[in-house]
Amino acid sequence: MALKRRHKIEATFSMASMTDVIFLLLIFFMITSTIVFPNSIKVNLPQSNQQAAAKPLTRVLIDENMDYYISFGNEAPQAVTYDQLVQQLAETPQHDTERYVALYADETVPYREIVKVLNVANDNHLKMVLATKPVRNP
């Protein structure tokens, strides 16, 4: 009796192409993560050659001495304390139905003072416009 030998055929799978794909995906995610989360944030304030045509009726001014002023419409700015400013900004919808307020702050005013006024406006559901001076060409 002759014995027949059976050959066992095994399927082999090459991992080389799979590792290439994994490394390509790894490189892709490493590159895109540096784009999404930059190492440092550079803030350049925008410059404008033109000012907006429509200006809010309510204006808040902060001068270099940290004095607050407020005006509605064509009125002259009136000096107010911070507490009076809070109260008058709460009454802004009576004067301006669009609820826009322009904030004019001297460039030497600390950022925290500007944020205080922005917080008051946010609490009263007002839309703030930060006013800037036009760029002067030499």
Secondary structure as the mmCIF struct_conf table of DSSP 4:
data_model
#
loop_
_struct_conf.conf_type_id
_struct_conf.id
_struct_conf.beg_label_comp_id
_struct_conf.beg_label_asym_id
_struct_conf.beg_label_seq_id
_struct_conf.end_label_comp_id
_struct_conf.end_label_asym_id
_struct_conf.end_label_seq_id
HELX_LH_PP_P HELX_LH_PP_P1 ALA A 2 ILE A 9
HELX_RH_AL_P HELX_RH_AL_P1 ALA A 16 VAL A 36
BEND BEND1 PHE A 37 PHE A 37
BEND BEND2 ASN A 39 SER A 40
BEND BEND3 ASN A 49 GLN A 50
BEND BEND4 ALA A 53 ALA A 54
BEND BEND5 LEU A 57 LEU A 57
STRN STRN1 THR A 58 ILE A 62
TURN_TY1_P TURN_TY1_P1 GLU A 64 ASN A 65
STRN STRN2 TYR A 68 PHE A 72
TURN_TY1_P TURN_TY1_P2 GLY A 73 ASN A 74
HELX_LH_PP_P HELX_LH_PP_P2 GLU A 75 PRO A 77
STRN STRN3 GLN A 78 VAL A 80
HELX_RH_AL_P HELX_RH_AL_P2 TYR A 82 ALA A 90
TURN_TY1_P TURN_TY1_P3 GLU A 91 GLU A 91
HELX_RH_AL_P HELX_RH_AL_P3 THR A 92 HIS A 95
TURN_TY1_P TURN_TY1_P4 THR A 97 GLU A 98
STRN STRN4 TYR A 100 ALA A 105
TURN_TY1_P TURN_TY1_P5 GLU A 107 THR A 108
BEND BEND6 VAL A 109 VAL A 109
HELX_RH_AL_P HELX_RH_AL_P4 TYR A 111 ASP A 123
TURN_TY1_P TURN_TY1_P6 ASN A 124 HIS A 125
HELX_LH_PP_P HELX_LH_PP_P3 LEU A 126 LEU A 126
STRN STRN5 LYS A 127 LEU A 130
HELX_LH_PP_P HELX_LH_PP_P4 LYS A 133 ASN A 137
#
